[in-house]
Amino acid sequence: MTTVTDHSPSPAAQPFTGDSRSIYRLVLDVRRGEIPAHASAPAIAHRTLAGLLDERSRRLLPSAADSVFAREPLSAGHGRPTVPFLPKARLLGPEEQRTAVECFARALAAGELTSGPAVTEFEQALAEFLGLPHAVATSSGTDALIIALRAVGVGPDDEVIMPANSFAATENAVFACGAVPVLVDVDPERHTLEPALVEAAITPRTRAVLPVHLYGRLADAAGVHRVAREHGLRVVEDACQAIGVTGVGQYSDATVLSFNPYKNFGLTGKAGAVLTSDGELHACMESLAYHGFAPGEKNVKADVWGLNAKIDNSTATVAMGLLPGLTLNNYRRAFLAHRYIDALADLGAVRQLSLPAFTDDHAWHLFPVRATAGEAARDRLRAHLHSAGVETDIYYPVLTHHQRTPLREKLFAGVSLPCTEELNTTVFHLPLHNGLSVTEQDRVIEAVRDAVHTTVC
Ligand SMILES: Cc1ncc(COP(=O)(O)O)c(C=O)c1O
């Protein structure tokens, strides 16, 4: 992680390390009354951040603009929303696109497209970023989850305790090992596994616990870890949405990340990684990720089988070019999240919209809000926002135990998760991405305020 001298406005501030806790402090400092009247908050944010980032990261700051935030104007007409939820053409900013093209061209010219030196370089950089000794960079977060679960010993008919409110990849990785997901309810504020309920769900068949840091907020990882250790279980963290969060990787056997283009650290295609502090697990994961080959040996197998799931060298080259911009992007998201919370806080008082708390354990991958009056109220709010040109989304509209799949009756009949189910019918997401401009966000804020005041909830 980027570590530089602290130049942030607060004299009491601690060194800026680029993880969620230091970004949280920086956002609060910048947003506190230390912003001179003549300057806009984004401009101050830009100057402050420029002083904190190291040289490589600074290169990914917008060069001509005076703001750290995108300058995207509101798009008008032609049936397009004024503020799209996640515009594909802006997944990478202009500087990032230039960097990605240069990096890919280098890998292409060298002919190092699948294997090559950038893979190891990227793994080392990731390990340093998370403060863990070992990383295996993979072709996706999904593959990394399968590899991690297999490596900690999950196999046919084992049970893995996990939440029901995640991307399908989480449960699919369990199924890919021949194991069975055991679904447990979540904490209403964090939306993540409740350790006491994890403990209550343990059976003699339980092999591992799989917490998900949903929307970028850290699950009670320490609590889950304590329960797992007491019962001799392994922990694999699904941190696919939570890169950069303080504490990720500290309370598990293996930590899984995703770098698909929609993530905080999104690349030019699918990619992921699994990290661990356990040398034996690392060797096992390396072999599982590449045909069961012995580490460092060409076409010599040490294991019965393995996947073809290592990251491509071309993607790793792009990753090395973009990694210095991760802190900047996480800062952008945290700053915008704080701005939403500030501007919409009073709507909670009329008991219609419940906002997330601004906390230091969050990567702000998504910005979830809850229509406290229920599902119909949520639908009316979303419809109103839609007609105002603001696109919203519901991530994971169908919970694991409600998916209409052949095994549903056998595995999940009778499963009841009151909190998860209540959140599932009331939560929706406002636009929040690396390239969201302040102008766009102002339009969202205005539309949400209008929707809440004119919608009969
Ligand atoms: C919570 C969660 N788990 C797993 C994944 C799978 O990652 P990938 O898309 O890289 O396979 C994702 C990303 O889509 C995710 O959000």
The ligand as a Tripos MOL2 file, in Angstrom:
@<TRIPOS>MOLECULE
LIG
   16    16     1     0     0
SMALL
NO_CHARGES

@<TRIPOS>ATOM
      1 C1        -19.1520  -10.6580   -3.7920 C.3       1 LIG1
      2 C2        -18.5470  -11.2110   -5.0480 C.ar      1 LIG1
      3 N1        -18.0370  -12.4440   -5.0280 N.ar      1 LIG1
      4 C3        -17.4600  -12.9780   -6.1120 C.ar      1 LIG1
      5 C4        -17.3590  -12.2720   -7.2950 C.ar      1 LIG1
      6 C5        -16.7510  -12.9410   -8.4900 C.3       1 LIG1
      7 O1        -15.7030  -12.2290   -9.0330 O.3       1 LIG1
      8 P1        -15.3990  -12.3670  -10.6270 P.3       1 LIG1
      9 O2        -16.4520  -11.6000  -11.3400 O.co2     1 LIG1
     10 O3        -14.0360  -11.7490  -10.7530 O.co2     1 LIG1
     11 O4        -15.4010  -13.7970  -10.9590 O.co2     1 LIG1
     12 C6        -17.8540  -10.9770   -7.3520 C.ar      1 LIG1
     13 C7        -17.7360  -10.1410   -8.5640 C.2       1 LIG1
     14 O5        -18.4650  -10.1320   -9.4780 O.2       1 LIG1
     15 C8        -18.4910  -10.4300   -6.2060 C.ar      1 LIG1
     16 O6        -19.0020   -9.1990   -6.2310 O.3       1 LIG1
@<TRIPOS>BOND
     1     1     2 1
     2     2     3 ar
     3     2    15 ar
     4     3     4 ar
     5     4     5 ar
     6     5     6 1
     7     5    12 ar
     8     6     7 1
     9     7     8 1
    10     8     9 2
    11     8    10 1
    12     8    11 1
    13    12    13 1
    14    12    15 ar
    15    13    14 2
    16    15    16 1
@<TRIPOS>SUBSTRUCTURE
     1 LIG1         1 GROUP 0 **** ****
